[in-house]
Amino acid sequence: MKMKIAMGNDHAAVEMKMELKAYLEEQGIEIINVGTDTPERYDYPLAGYQVAKLVQEGKADFGIAICGTGVGISLAANKVPGIRAFPCSEPYSAAMGRRHNNANVLCLGARVVGVELAKMIVDSFLLAEFEGGRHAERVALISEIEEDAEGFKKRM
């Protein structure tokens, strides 16, 4: 089965998205392109939501969301239930985000990392697999907070 990635961005990340899109397509990965392809203002919450919604609905296996820092777009993506998005600027954390947190949206900062490093980060994220076990229990706790934060407080 061919992997599908939802990839979206704001105006600060057009060039990086285009380079990563071409890089992944060369590997046979299908890209669902959202966000903007022009330098005209495009607000990162819109792109973060679009990427996250495609992952949530199962239309994409994973998401890659890119803004200036990767922070704002990750905050927006994480508002969509079932999404575990995180900003990342090096390969080790990208792999660990998948292995231990079952992250499904990788967020990059086009003003933080260069394209070649971004490719390494994306490769680490996509090649890693969720380890399950004790990590699954922790991810379940995250989901529990998402479903009922007030009820979760009773655990404290």
NURO-102418 format. One record per residue (C-alpha): residue number from 1; z, y, x. Coordinates in Angstrom, 3 decimals. Example, Ala and Ser with C-alpha at 12.3 -4.5 7.8 and 13.67 -1.06 7.14 Angstrom:
2
<pt><nr>1</nr><w>7.800</w><v>-4.500</v><u>12.300</u></pt>
<pt><nr>2</nr><w>7.140</w><v>-1.060</v><u>13.670</u></pt>
% end
This chain:
156
<pt><nr>1</nr><w>0.000</w><v>0.000</v><u>0.000</u></pt>
<pt><nr>2</nr><w>-1.009</w><v>3.382</v><u>1.329</u></pt>
<pt><nr>3</nr><w>1.852</w><v>5.824</v><u>1.935</u></pt>
<pt><nr>4</nr><w>1.774</w><v>9.089</v><u>-0.038</u></pt>
<pt><nr>5</nr><w>3.515</w><v>12.211</v><u>1.189</u></pt>
<pt><nr>6</nr><w>4.035</w><v>15.380</v><u>-0.842</u></pt>
<pt><nr>7</nr><w>3.685</w><v>18.265</v><u>1.592</u></pt>
<pt><nr>8</nr><w>4.405</w><v>21.851</v><u>0.658</u></pt>
<pt><nr>9</nr><w>5.130</w><v>25.172</v><u>2.266</u></pt>
<pt><nr>10</nr><w>5.602</w><v>28.896</v><u>1.924</u></pt>
<pt><nr>11</nr><w>3.415</w><v>31.556</v><u>3.555</u></pt>
<pt><nr>12</nr><w>5.275</w><v>31.293</v><u>6.890</u></pt>
<pt><nr>13</nr><w>4.229</w><v>27.678</v><u>7.353</u></pt>
<pt><nr>14</nr><w>0.539</w><v>27.480</v><u>6.431</u></pt>
<pt><nr>15</nr><w>-0.683</w><v>26.697</v><u>9.952</u></pt>
<pt><nr>16</nr><w>1.965</w><v>24.027</v><u>10.577</u></pt>
<pt><nr>17</nr><w>1.295</w><v>22.351</v><u>7.235</u></pt>
<pt><nr>18</nr><w>-2.438</w><v>22.210</v><u>7.901</u></pt>
<pt><nr>19</nr><w>-1.937</w><v>20.683</v><u>11.349</u></pt>
<pt><nr>20</nr><w>0.587</w><v>18.118</v><u>10.105</u></pt>
<pt><nr>21</nr><w>-1.614</w><v>17.306</v><u>7.116</u></pt>
<pt><nr>22</nr><w>-4.587</w><v>16.557</v><u>9.401</u></pt>
<pt><nr>23</nr><w>-2.354</w><v>14.567</v><u>11.779</u></pt>
<pt><nr>24</nr><w>-1.012</w><v>12.354</v><u>8.993</u></pt>
<pt><nr>25</nr><w>-4.380</w><v>11.916</v><u>7.294</u></pt>
<pt><nr>26</nr><w>-5.771</w><v>10.649</v><u>10.623</u></pt>
<pt><nr>27</nr><w>-3.132</w><v>7.895</v><u>10.358</u></pt>
<pt><nr>28</nr><w>-4.323</w><v>6.929</v><u>6.870</u></pt>
<pt><nr>29</nr><w>-1.480</w><v>8.633</v><u>5.007</u></pt>
<pt><nr>30</nr><w>-2.417</w><v>10.311</v><u>1.733</u></pt>
<pt><nr>31</nr><w>-1.170</w><v>13.889</v><u>1.425</u></pt>
<pt><nr>32</nr><w>-0.466</w><v>15.625</v><u>-1.869</u></pt>
<pt><nr>33</nr><w>-0.882</w><v>19.261</v><u>-0.865</u></pt>
<pt><nr>34</nr><w>1.303</w><v>21.799</v><u>-2.695</u></pt>
<pt><nr>35</nr><w>2.580</w><v>25.236</v><u>-1.847</u></pt>
<pt><nr>36</nr><w>0.066</w><v>27.640</v><u>-0.379</u></pt>
<pt><nr>37</nr><w>-2.891</w><v>27.503</v><u>1.959</u></pt>
<pt><nr>38</nr><w>-3.056</w><v>31.286</v><u>2.451</u></pt>
<pt><nr>39</nr><w>-0.837</w><v>33.837</v><u>4.236</u></pt>
<pt><nr>40</nr><w>-0.176</w><v>35.674</v><u>0.958</u></pt>
<pt><nr>41</nr><w>3.493</w><v>35.695</v><u>-0.054</u></pt>
<pt><nr>42</nr><w>4.560</w><v>32.395</v><u>-1.577</u></pt>
<pt><nr>43</nr><w>8.257</w><v>31.857</v><u>-2.207</u></pt>
<pt><nr>44</nr><w>9.794</w><v>28.765</v><u>-0.591</u></pt>
<pt><nr>45</nr><w>11.784</w><v>27.718</v><u>-3.706</u></pt>
<pt><nr>46</nr><w>8.477</w><v>27.102</v><u>-5.492</u></pt>
<pt><nr>47</nr><w>7.168</w><v>24.830</v><u>-2.737</u></pt>
<pt><nr>48</nr><w>10.514</w><v>23.070</v><u>-2.306</u></pt>
<pt><nr>49</nr><w>10.633</w><v>22.300</v><u>-6.007</u></pt>
<pt><nr>50</nr><w>7.029</w><v>21.069</v><u>-6.098</u></pt>
<pt><nr>51</nr><w>7.573</w><v>18.665</v><u>-3.204</u></pt>
<pt><nr>52</nr><w>10.899</w><v>17.409</v><u>-4.571</u></pt>
<pt><nr>53</nr><w>9.554</w><v>16.884</v><u>-8.086</u></pt>
<pt><nr>54</nr><w>6.667</w><v>14.751</v><u>-6.810</u></pt>
<pt><nr>55</nr><w>9.129</w><v>12.570</v><u>-4.885</u></pt>
<pt><nr>56</nr><w>11.558</w><v>12.398</v><u>-7.805</u></pt>
<pt><nr>57</nr><w>8.780</w><v>11.307</v><u>-10.176</u></pt>
<pt><nr>58</nr><w>7.605</w><v>8.600</v><u>-7.756</u></pt>
<pt><nr>59</nr><w>4.210</w><v>10.260</v><u>-7.250</u></pt>
<pt><nr>60</nr><w>4.991</w><v>10.507</v><u>-3.522</u></pt>
<pt><nr>61</nr><w>6.953</w><v>8.164</v><u>-1.271</u></pt>
<pt><nr>62</nr><w>8.446</w><v>11.036</v><u>0.736</u></pt>
<pt><nr>63</nr><w>8.206</w><v>14.772</v><u>1.016</u></pt>
<pt><nr>64</nr><w>7.728</w><v>17.197</v><u>3.867</u></pt>
<pt><nr>65</nr><w>8.645</w><v>20.772</v><u>3.030</u></pt>
<pt><nr>66</nr><w>8.092</w><v>23.618</v><u>5.479</u></pt>
<pt><nr>67</nr><w>9.251</w><v>27.229</v><u>5.486</u></pt>
<pt><nr>68</nr><w>10.251</w><v>29.633</v><u>8.250</u></pt>
<pt><nr>69</nr><w>13.498</w><v>27.839</v><u>9.131</u></pt>
<pt><nr>70</nr><w>13.481</w><v>24.724</v><u>6.942</u></pt>
<pt><nr>71</nr><w>16.815</w><v>25.800</v><u>5.467</u></pt>
<pt><nr>72</nr><w>15.777</w><v>27.697</v><u>2.342</u></pt>
<pt><nr>73</nr><w>13.207</w><v>25.136</v><u>1.276</u></pt>
<pt><nr>74</nr><w>15.760</w><v>22.322</v><u>1.738</u></pt>
<pt><nr>75</nr><w>18.249</w><v>24.157</v><u>-0.479</u></pt>
<pt><nr>76</nr><w>15.626</w><v>24.451</v><u>-3.212</u></pt>
<pt><nr>77</nr><w>14.492</w><v>20.818</v><u>-2.909</u></pt>
<pt><nr>78</nr><w>18.076</w><v>19.559</v><u>-3.116</u></pt>
<pt><nr>79</nr><w>18.466</w><v>21.106</v><u>-6.576</u></pt>
<pt><nr>80</nr><w>16.172</w><v>18.399</v><u>-7.961</u></pt>
<pt><nr>81</nr><w>18.237</w><v>15.345</v><u>-8.962</u></pt>
<pt><nr>82</nr><w>17.747</w><v>12.348</v><u>-6.689</u></pt>
<pt><nr>83</nr><w>16.480</w><v>14.379</v><u>-3.770</u></pt>
<pt><nr>84</nr><w>18.141</w><v>14.183</v><u>-0.382</u></pt>
<pt><nr>85</nr><w>16.413</w><v>16.875</v><u>1.671</u></pt>
<pt><nr>86</nr><w>17.477</w><v>18.143</v><u>5.073</u></pt>
<pt><nr>87</nr><w>16.242</w><v>20.632</v><u>7.651</u></pt>
<pt><nr>88</nr><w>15.545</w><v>19.046</v><u>11.015</u></pt>
<pt><nr>89</nr><w>14.529</w><v>20.345</v><u>14.428</u></pt>
<pt><nr>90</nr><w>14.559</w><v>17.209</v><u>16.594</u></pt>
<pt><nr>91</nr><w>13.520</w><v>13.534</v><u>16.267</u></pt>
<pt><nr>92</nr><w>16.922</w><v>11.834</v><u>16.496</u></pt>
<pt><nr>93</nr><w>18.324</w><v>13.529</v><u>13.397</u></pt>
<pt><nr>94</nr><w>15.059</w><v>12.848</v><u>11.559</u></pt>
<pt><nr>95</nr><w>15.469</w><v>9.112</v><u>12.128</u></pt>
<pt><nr>96</nr><w>19.176</w><v>9.174</v><u>11.296</u></pt>
<pt><nr>97</nr><w>18.520</w><v>11.100</v><u>8.096</u></pt>
<pt><nr>98</nr><w>16.448</w><v>8.134</v><u>6.932</u></pt>
<pt><nr>99</nr><w>18.613</w><v>5.370</v><u>8.417</u></pt>
<pt><nr>100</nr><w>22.007</w><v>6.579</v><u>7.228</u></pt>
<pt><nr>101</nr><w>21.352</w><v>9.047</v><u>4.399</u></pt>
<pt><nr>102</nr><w>18.231</w><v>7.575</v><u>2.815</u></pt>
<pt><nr>103</nr><w>16.764</w><v>11.090</v><u>2.964</u></pt>
<pt><nr>104</nr><w>13.518</w><v>11.428</v><u>1.083</u></pt>
<pt><nr>105</nr><w>12.426</w><v>14.991</v><u>1.945</u></pt>
<pt><nr>106</nr><w>12.144</w><v>16.223</v><u>5.518</u></pt>
<pt><nr>107</nr><w>12.270</w><v>20.006</v><u>5.915</u></pt>
<pt><nr>108</nr><w>10.874</w><v>21.797</v><u>8.925</u></pt>
<pt><nr>109</nr><w>11.031</w><v>25.351</v><u>10.202</u></pt>
<pt><nr>110</nr><w>7.649</w><v>26.664</v><u>11.318</u></pt>
<pt><nr>111</nr><w>9.436</w><v>29.467</v><u>13.181</u></pt>
<pt><nr>112</nr><w>11.874</w><v>27.026</v><u>14.790</u></pt>
<pt><nr>113</nr><w>9.790</w><v>24.138</v><u>16.134</u></pt>
<pt><nr>114</nr><w>6.267</w><v>23.950</v><u>17.501</u></pt>
<pt><nr>115</nr><w>3.612</w><v>21.724</v><u>16.007</u></pt>
<pt><nr>116</nr><w>3.829</w><v>19.011</v><u>18.671</u></pt>
<pt><nr>117</nr><w>7.594</w><v>18.698</v><u>18.228</u></pt>
<pt><nr>118</nr><w>7.085</w><v>18.721</v><u>14.452</u></pt>
<pt><nr>119</nr><w>4.748</w><v>15.732</v><u>14.814</u></pt>
<pt><nr>120</nr><w>7.437</w><v>13.836</v><u>16.751</u></pt>
<pt><nr>121</nr><w>10.033</w><v>14.715</v><u>14.089</u></pt>
<pt><nr>122</nr><w>7.733</w><v>13.564</v><u>11.281</u></pt>
<pt><nr>123</nr><w>6.950</w><v>10.304</v><u>13.105</u></pt>
<pt><nr>124</nr><w>10.668</w><v>9.595</v><u>13.617</u></pt>
<pt><nr>125</nr><w>11.370</w><v>10.272</v><u>9.943</u></pt>
<pt><nr>126</nr><w>8.533</w><v>8.122</v><u>8.616</u></pt>
<pt><nr>127</nr><w>9.073</w><v>5.186</v><u>10.984</u></pt>
<pt><nr>128</nr><w>12.815</w><v>4.883</v><u>10.323</u></pt>
<pt><nr>129</nr><w>14.121</w><v>2.682</v><u>7.522</u></pt>
<pt><nr>130</nr><w>17.260</w><v>3.022</v><u>5.443</u></pt>
<pt><nr>131</nr><w>19.914</w><v>0.625</v><u>6.764</u></pt>
<pt><nr>132</nr><w>21.806</w><v>0.172</v><u>3.489</u></pt>
<pt><nr>133</nr><w>25.267</w><v>-1.447</v><u>3.734</u></pt>
<pt><nr>134</nr><w>28.075</w><v>1.052</v><u>4.203</u></pt>
<pt><nr>135</nr><w>25.470</w><v>3.815</v><u>4.211</u></pt>
<pt><nr>136</nr><w>24.349</w><v>2.821</v><u>0.703</u></pt>
<pt><nr>137</nr><w>27.931</w><v>3.281</v><u>-0.481</u></pt>
<pt><nr>138</nr><w>27.961</w><v>6.823</v><u>0.917</u></pt>
<pt><nr>139</nr><w>24.591</w><v>7.687</v><u>-0.583</u></pt>
<pt><nr>140</nr><w>25.935</w><v>6.414</v><u>-3.912</u></pt>
<pt><nr>141</nr><w>28.852</w><v>8.845</v><u>-3.552</u></pt>
<pt><nr>142</nr><w>26.387</w><v>11.688</v><u>-3.037</u></pt>
<pt><nr>143</nr><w>24.577</w><v>10.641</v><u>-6.209</u></pt>
<pt><nr>144</nr><w>27.879</w><v>10.484</v><u>-8.052</u></pt>
<pt><nr>145</nr><w>28.618</w><v>14.106</v><u>-7.104</u></pt>
<pt><nr>146</nr><w>25.165</w><v>15.079</v><u>-8.323</u></pt>
<pt><nr>147</nr><w>25.707</w><v>13.360</v><u>-11.672</u></pt>
<pt><nr>148</nr><w>29.248</w><v>14.576</v><u>-12.348</u></pt>
<pt><nr>149</nr><w>30.816</w><v>16.959</v><u>-9.836</u></pt>
<pt><nr>150</nr><w>33.850</w><v>17.607</v><u>-12.019</u></pt>
<pt><nr>151</nr><w>34.483</w><v>13.898</v><u>-12.509</u></pt>
<pt><nr>152</nr><w>34.044</w><v>13.331</v><u>-8.787</u></pt>
<pt><nr>153</nr><w>36.878</w><v>15.765</v><u>-8.031</u></pt>
<pt><nr>154</nr><w>39.278</w><v>13.261</v><u>-9.619</u></pt>
<pt><nr>155</nr><w>38.672</w><v>10.983</v><u>-6.614</u></pt>
<pt><nr>156</nr><w>40.274</w><v>13.527</v><u>-4.319</u></pt>
% end
